[in-house]
Amino acid sequence: MESIKEIYRIGHGPSSSHTMGPKKAAEQFIKRIPDAPFYKVTLYGSLAATGKGHLTDVAIQESFGKRNLEFIWKPAEYLKRHPNALKFEALNAQKELILDWTAYSIGGGAIIDDYTNSETRKIYEHRTMNEILQWCDRNGKQLWEYVDCFDEKDIWDYLEEVWKIMAAAIKRGLSAEGSLPGGLQLPRKANSYFLKAKAYSGPIQKRALLFSYALAVSEENASGGKIVTAPTCGACAVMPAVLLYHQKTYKISHQSMIRALATAGLIGNLVKTNASISGAEVGCQGEVGTACAMASGAATQMMGGSIFQVEYSAEMGLEHHLGLTCDPILGLVQIPCIERNAFAAARALNHNTYALLSDGRHRISFDQVVETMKRTGHDLGRGYKETSLGGLALHTGKRK
């Protein structure tokens, strides 16, 4: 497996696969051939179907600057490698091809092509949760210590930066008001939820605060703000909301939060390695479902759970999102995405409690539910995988 840095990518929303990935691919192509008279970019499949709502063309155009660039949209044409495909072409003055390159945005901001399966080298010697649990059990280690043993030397400095960006997104989102960009004119809610929370006490206040944290980050993402994929832009609010909730509610130490980030990154890495975190490939179960698994495991570790209880909590986080479709209205990362982040954060707290009440033994393993998610995603109809051709996307979202 790769470094968990690949799960936590710092960038701007609203979509890791439709915004961050294509922008990165465009930068790579421009670096190879910066001075061609003309350029063309062809977007295929899911990338084309919801590219407008996800600001794909805007992100690519930013990379090309003032160069002559033509966009071609082919939502009905899917390339075999991945649903999110784009082809770059550089042309001479006679519009003859100089160079072309096909790239695939596979989720979480990662880019591959027909000759590579990964952007980075593999550094972990295990690729299943069961193998990792056995290693930890033999060596008397926690899951975060496993990360410490295998990941890159600067991983803790990187995770410190990750939390800094997450916390900043919450702070900005809690104070921002107005409507979100796009055709839905959806009003921001984080600020009002946060203010209303102060009028309550006890469990209602705690839950209202959790919702406000998640809404804050999701709304920042929808506005193109700076966030951290966890594991994607569309699911970026679950982890920071759960982390801040535990810090405020249970006075969890900063060190414990950073260690929880490491364990959560490991959980997300396992899903990415053995299934997918791309909504275009497996639906929202791969995005919000993975985020919930990450947050569930992190919460259980922060509350003193064993490695087996952490695994159980993460398993529930993914299991109970199986079959979740990716069907954004107007192709925007707003409805149902924003609310899903808030409810996934709440579910993570439930999974944490349930796992801690158990002894960690259960019938369906995390590895088994990851494989099930992968198969379920492949069985989902294309209209339910980030194309906005089915499900809730069939509604305009406009009030009558």
C-alpha positions as CSV (number, residue, x, y, z in Angstrom):
1,M,0.0,0.0,0.0
2,E,1.0,3.6,-0.5
3,S,1.6,6.2,2.2
4,I,-1.5,7.4,4.0
5,K,-0.6,10.8,2.6
6,E,-2.5,9.7,-0.5
7,I,-5.7,9.5,1.5
8,Y,-5.2,13.0,3.0
9,R,-4.6,15.3,0.0
10,I,-4.7,19.0,0.6
11,G,-6.5,21.0,-2.0
12,H,-9.6,22.9,-3.1
13,G,-13.1,21.5,-3.6
14,P,-15.7,20.7,-4.7
15,S,-14.5,17.3,-6.0
16,S,-11.3,15.3,-5.6
17,S,-12.0,13.2,-8.7
18,H,-13.6,15.9,-10.8
19,T,-11.7,19.0,-9.7
20,M,-8.4,18.2,-8.0
21,G,-7.5,15.2,-10.2
22,P,-8.2,16.8,-13.6
23,K,-6.3,20.0,-12.5
24,K,-3.3,17.9,-11.5
25,A,-3.4,16.0,-14.8
26,A,-3.6,19.3,-16.7
27,E,-0.6,20.6,-14.9
28,Q,1.4,17.4,-15.7
29,F,0.5,17.7,-19.4
30,I,1.3,21.4,-19.6
31,K,4.7,20.7,-18.0
32,R,5.5,18.2,-20.8
33,I,4.5,20.5,-23.6
34,P,4.0,24.1,-22.5
35,D,4.1,26.0,-25.8
36,A,1.8,24.3,-28.3
37,P,-0.3,26.6,-30.4
38,F,-3.6,24.7,-29.6
39,Y,-4.8,22.2,-27.0
40,K,-7.9,20.0,-26.7
41,V,-9.3,18.2,-23.7
42,T,-11.8,15.5,-24.1
43,L,-13.8,14.4,-21.0
44,Y,-15.4,11.0,-20.9
45,G,-18.0,9.2,-18.9
46,S,-18.8,10.3,-15.4
47,L,-16.2,13.0,-15.7
48,A,-18.1,14.6,-18.5
49,A,-21.6,13.9,-17.2
50,T,-21.1,16.0,-14.0
51,G,-18.1,18.0,-15.0
52,K,-19.9,21.3,-15.2
53,G,-21.4,21.0,-11.7
54,H,-18.0,19.9,-10.3
55,L,-16.2,22.8,-12.0
56,T,-14.0,20.4,-14.0
57,D,-13.6,22.7,-16.9
58,V,-12.8,25.7,-14.6
59,A,-10.1,23.7,-12.8
60,I,-8.5,22.6,-16.1
61,Q,-8.7,26.1,-17.6
62,E,-6.9,27.5,-14.6
63,S,-4.0,25.2,-15.2
64,F,-3.8,26.1,-18.9
65,G,-4.1,29.8,-18.2
66,K,-4.5,31.9,-21.4
67,R,-3.5,29.1,-23.8
68,N,-5.9,28.2,-26.6
69,L,-8.0,25.3,-25.2
70,E,-11.0,23.5,-26.5
71,F,-13.2,21.3,-24.4
72,I,-15.0,18.2,-25.8
73,W,-17.7,16.5,-23.6
74,K,-18.5,12.8,-24.2
75,P,-20.7,11.7,-21.2
76,A,-22.0,8.6,-23.0
77,E,-18.5,7.3,-23.9
78,Y,-16.7,5.3,-21.2
79,L,-13.1,4.2,-21.5
80,K,-12.3,0.7,-20.1
81,R,-9.8,1.7,-17.4
82,H,-12.0,4.0,-15.3
83,P,-15.2,6.0,-15.6
84,N,-13.4,9.2,-15.0
85,A,-11.2,9.6,-18.1
86,L,-9.8,12.6,-19.9
87,K,-7.6,12.9,-23.0
88,F,-5.2,15.8,-23.6
89,E,-4.0,16.8,-27.0
90,A,-1.4,19.3,-28.1
91,L,-1.8,20.6,-31.7
92,N,0.5,22.6,-34.0
93,A,-0.5,25.6,-36.0
94,Q,-2.2,23.4,-38.6
95,K,-4.2,21.7,-35.9
96,E,-2.2,18.5,-36.4
97,L,-1.5,16.3,-33.4
98,I,1.8,16.8,-31.6
99,L,1.2,14.8,-28.4
100,D,-1.7,13.2,-26.7
101,W,-2.1,11.6,-23.2
102,T,-5.0,9.8,-21.6
103,A,-5.3,10.1,-17.8
104,Y,-7.8,8.7,-15.3
105,S,-8.9,10.4,-12.1
106,I,-9.4,7.5,-9.8
107,G,-10.6,9.3,-6.7
108,G,-9.1,11.2,-3.8
109,G,-7.3,13.5,-6.3
110,A,-5.1,10.6,-7.6
111,I,-4.2,10.3,-11.3
112,I,-3.0,7.3,-13.3
113,D,-2.6,6.5,-17.0
114,D,-2.5,3.5,-19.2
115,Y,1.0,2.7,-18.1
116,T,0.8,3.2,-14.3
117,N,-1.4,1.9,-11.5
118,S,-0.3,4.4,-8.9
119,E,1.3,7.8,-8.5
120,T,3.5,6.7,-5.6
121,R,5.5,3.8,-4.5
122,K,4.3,1.0,-2.2
123,I,5.7,1.3,1.3
124,Y,3.5,-1.0,3.4
125,E,4.2,-4.8,3.3
126,H,0.6,-5.8,4.2
127,R,-2.6,-5.1,2.2
128,T,-5.4,-6.5,4.4
129,M,-6.7,-5.5,7.8
130,N,-6.4,-9.1,9.0
131,E,-2.7,-9.1,8.2
132,I,-2.2,-5.8,10.0
133,L,-4.1,-7.0,13.1
134,Q,-2.0,-10.1,13.2
135,W,1.2,-8.0,13.0
136,C,0.0,-5.6,15.7
137,D,-1.0,-8.5,18.0
138,R,2.3,-10.3,17.6
139,N,4.3,-7.1,18.2
140,G,2.1,-5.6,20.9
141,K,1.4,-2.5,18.8
142,Q,-1.5,-0.2,18.2
143,L,-2.7,0.6,14.7
144,W,-1.2,4.0,14.8
145,E,2.2,2.5,15.8
146,Y,1.9,0.3,12.7
147,V,1.7,3.4,10.6
148,D,4.7,4.8,12.5
149,C,6.8,1.7,11.7
150,F,6.0,1.6,8.0
151,D,5.1,5.1,6.7
152,E,7.4,7.9,5.6
153,K,9.6,9.6,8.2
154,D,7.7,12.9,7.9
155,I,4.2,11.4,8.3
156,W,3.6,13.0,11.7
157,D,4.5,16.5,10.4
158,Y,2.2,15.9,7.5
159,L,-0.7,14.8,9.7
160,E,-0.1,18.0,11.8
161,E,-0.6,20.0,8.7
162,V,-3.7,17.9,7.8
163,W,-5.3,18.7,11.1
164,K,-4.4,22.4,10.8
165,I,-6.2,22.6,7.4
166,M,-9.2,20.6,8.7
167,A,-9.6,22.8,11.7
168,A,-9.3,26.0,9.6
169,A,-12.1,24.7,7.3
170,I,-14.4,24.2,10.3
171,K,-13.6,27.7,11.6
172,R,-14.3,29.3,8.2
173,G,-17.4,27.3,7.6
174,L,-19.0,28.1,11.0
175,S,-18.8,31.8,10.3
176,A,-19.7,31.9,6.6
177,E,-23.3,32.7,5.5
178,G,-25.1,33.1,2.3
179,S,-25.9,30.6,-0.4
180,L,-23.6,28.0,-2.1
181,P,-22.5,28.5,-5.7
182,G,-24.4,26.6,-8.4
183,G,-27.9,26.3,-9.7
184,L,-29.5,25.1,-6.4
185,Q,-29.0,28.3,-4.5
186,L,-28.7,26.1,-1.4
187,P,-28.3,28.2,1.8
188,R,-25.4,27.5,4.2
189,K,-26.6,26.0,7.5
190,A,-23.4,25.5,9.6
191,N,-23.5,29.0,11.1
192,S,-27.2,28.7,12.2
193,Y,-26.7,25.1,13.5
194,F,-23.7,26.3,15.6
195,L,-25.6,29.3,17.0
196,K,-28.7,27.2,17.8
197,A,-26.5,24.6,19.6
198,K,-25.6,27.1,22.2
199,A,-29.3,27.4,23.2
200,Y,-29.4,23.7,24.1
201,S,-27.6,21.6,26.6
202,G,-26.8,17.9,27.1
203,P,-27.1,15.4,24.2
204,I,-29.0,17.7,21.9
205,Q,-26.3,20.3,22.1
206,K,-23.5,17.8,21.5
207,R,-25.3,16.4,18.4
208,A,-26.0,19.9,17.1
209,L,-22.4,20.9,17.4
210,L,-21.3,17.7,15.6
211,F,-23.7,18.5,12.8
212,S,-22.4,22.1,12.6
213,Y,-18.8,21.0,12.3
214,A,-19.6,18.6,9.5
215,L,-21.8,21.1,7.6
216,A,-19.1,23.7,8.0
217,V,-16.5,21.6,6.1
218,S,-18.9,20.3,3.5
219,E,-20.1,23.8,2.7
220,E,-16.5,25.0,2.4
221,N,-15.8,22.2,0.0
222,A,-18.9,23.0,-2.0
223,S,-17.7,26.6,-2.3
224,G,-14.3,25.5,-3.6
225,G,-12.6,26.2,-0.3
226,K,-9.4,24.6,1.0
227,I,-10.0,21.2,2.5
228,V,-8.4,17.8,3.0
229,T,-9.7,14.7,1.2
230,A,-10.7,12.1,3.8
231,P,-10.8,10.1,1.6
232,T,-12.4,12.4,-1.0
233,C,-13.6,16.0,-1.3
234,G,-17.2,14.8,-1.3
235,A,-16.7,13.0,2.0
236,C,-14.2,15.4,3.5
237,A,-16.3,16.6,6.5
238,V,-16.8,13.4,8.4
239,M,-13.3,13.0,9.9
240,P,-12.8,16.6,11.0
241,A,-16.2,16.8,12.6
242,V,-15.6,13.6,14.6
243,L,-12.1,14.7,15.7
244,L,-13.2,18.1,16.8
245,Y,-16.2,16.7,18.6
246,H,-14.0,14.4,20.7
247,Q,-11.5,17.1,21.4
248,K,-14.3,19.4,22.7
249,T,-16.5,16.8,24.4
250,Y,-14.0,14.5,25.9
251,K,-10.9,16.8,26.1
252,I,-9.0,14.3,23.9
253,S,-5.4,15.4,23.7
254,H,-3.9,16.8,20.5
255,Q,-1.5,13.8,20.3
256,S,-4.4,11.4,20.5
257,M,-6.2,13.1,17.6
258,I,-3.1,13.0,15.4
259,R,-2.7,9.3,16.2
260,A,-6.4,8.8,15.4
261,L,-5.8,10.5,12.0
262,A,-3.0,7.9,11.3
263,T,-5.3,5.0,12.1
264,A,-8.1,6.4,10.0
265,G,-5.7,6.9,7.1
266,L,-4.8,3.3,7.3
267,I,-8.4,2.3,7.2
268,G,-9.1,4.5,4.2
269,N,-5.9,3.2,2.5
270,L,-7.1,-0.4,2.9
271,V,-10.4,0.5,1.1
272,K,-8.6,2.3,-1.6
273,T,-6.2,-0.6,-2.2
274,N,-8.7,-3.4,-2.1
275,A,-11.8,-1.7,-3.5
276,S,-12.3,1.9,-4.5
277,I,-13.0,5.4,-3.0
278,S,-14.3,6.7,-6.3
279,G,-18.0,7.5,-6.5
280,A,-17.8,7.1,-10.3
281,E,-16.6,3.5,-9.8
282,V,-18.5,2.2,-6.8
283,G,-21.0,4.9,-5.8
284,C,-21.1,7.0,-2.6
285,Q,-20.5,3.9,-0.4
286,G,-16.9,4.2,-1.5
287,E,-16.7,7.9,-0.4
288,V,-19.0,8.6,2.5
289,G,-19.0,4.9,3.5
290,T,-15.2,4.9,3.7
291,A,-15.2,8.2,5.5
292,C,-17.6,6.8,8.1
293,A,-15.4,3.7,8.5
294,M,-12.3,6.0,9.0
295,A,-14.1,8.2,11.6
296,S,-15.6,5.2,13.4
297,G,-12.2,3.5,13.8
298,A,-10.6,6.8,14.9
299,A,-13.3,7.5,17.5
300,T,-13.0,4.0,19.0
301,Q,-9.2,4.4,19.3
302,M,-9.6,7.8,20.9
303,M,-11.9,6.3,23.5
304,G,-9.4,3.6,24.4
305,G,-10.7,0.7,22.2
306,S,-8.5,-2.3,21.4
307,I,-7.3,-2.9,17.9
308,F,-10.0,-5.4,17.4
309,Q,-12.7,-3.0,18.6
310,V,-11.3,-0.4,16.2
311,E,-11.5,-2.9,13.4
312,Y,-15.1,-3.7,14.4
313,S,-16.1,-0.1,14.5
314,A,-14.6,0.6,11.0
315,E,-16.3,-2.5,9.6
316,M,-19.7,-1.2,10.8
317,G,-18.9,2.2,9.3
318,L,-18.6,0.6,5.9
319,E,-21.2,-2.2,6.2
320,H,-24.1,0.1,7.0
321,H,-23.4,2.3,4.0
322,L,-23.4,-0.6,1.5
323,G,-25.3,0.2,-1.6
324,L,-25.2,3.9,-1.1
325,T,-25.6,5.6,-4.5
326,C,-23.8,8.6,-5.9
327,D,-26.6,10.7,-7.4
328,P,-25.9,14.4,-6.9
329,I,-28.6,16.9,-8.1
330,L,-27.3,19.0,-11.0
331,G,-23.9,17.3,-10.5
332,L,-23.2,19.5,-7.5
333,V,-21.5,18.3,-4.4
334,Q,-24.4,19.6,-2.3
335,I,-27.6,17.5,-2.3
336,P,-27.4,14.8,-0.9
337,C,-23.7,15.0,-0.2
338,I,-23.6,17.7,2.5
339,E,-26.2,16.1,4.7
340,R,-24.7,12.6,4.2
341,N,-21.4,13.9,5.8
342,A,-23.3,15.1,8.8
343,F,-25.2,11.9,9.3
344,A,-22.1,9.7,8.7
345,A,-20.4,11.6,11.5
346,A,-23.3,10.8,13.8
347,R,-23.2,7.2,12.7
348,A,-19.5,7.0,13.5
349,L,-20.3,7.9,17.2
350,N,-22.9,5.1,17.3
351,H,-20.4,2.6,15.8
352,N,-17.8,3.7,18.4
353,T,-20.2,3.1,21.3
354,Y,-21.4,-0.2,19.9
355,A,-17.9,-1.5,19.4
356,L,-16.7,-0.5,22.8
357,L,-19.7,-2.3,24.4
358,S,-18.5,-5.5,22.7
359,D,-15.4,-7.5,23.1
360,G,-14.4,-6.9,19.5
361,R,-15.6,-10.3,18.2
362,H,-18.0,-10.3,15.2
363,R,-18.9,-12.4,12.2
364,I,-18.2,-10.2,9.2
365,S,-14.6,-8.9,9.0
366,F,-13.5,-5.5,7.7
367,D,-11.8,-7.2,4.8
368,Q,-15.0,-9.1,3.9
369,V,-17.1,-5.9,3.9
370,V,-14.5,-4.1,1.7
371,E,-14.8,-6.9,-0.8
372,T,-18.6,-6.8,-0.6
373,M,-18.6,-3.0,-1.2
374,K,-16.4,-3.5,-4.2
375,R,-18.8,-6.1,-5.7
376,T,-21.8,-4.0,-4.8
377,G,-20.4,-1.0,-6.5
378,H,-19.7,-2.9,-9.7
379,D,-23.3,-4.2,-9.7
380,L,-24.8,-0.7,-9.3
381,G,-26.3,0.8,-12.5
382,R,-24.2,3.5,-14.2
383,G,-26.9,6.1,-13.4
384,Y,-26.1,5.7,-9.7
385,K,-22.4,6.3,-10.0
386,E,-21.7,10.0,-10.2
387,T,-23.4,10.6,-13.6
388,S,-26.5,12.4,-12.2
389,L,-28.6,10.2,-14.4
390,G,-30.5,8.4,-11.7
391,G,-31.9,8.5,-8.1
392,L,-32.1,11.9,-6.5
393,A,-30.4,13.5,-9.4
394,L,-33.6,13.1,-11.4
395,H,-35.1,15.9,-9.3
396,T,-34.1,19.5,-9.9
397,G,-34.0,20.4,-6.3
398,K,-36.0,23.5,-6.9
399,R,-38.9,24.4,-4.6
400,K,-42.4,24.4,-6.1
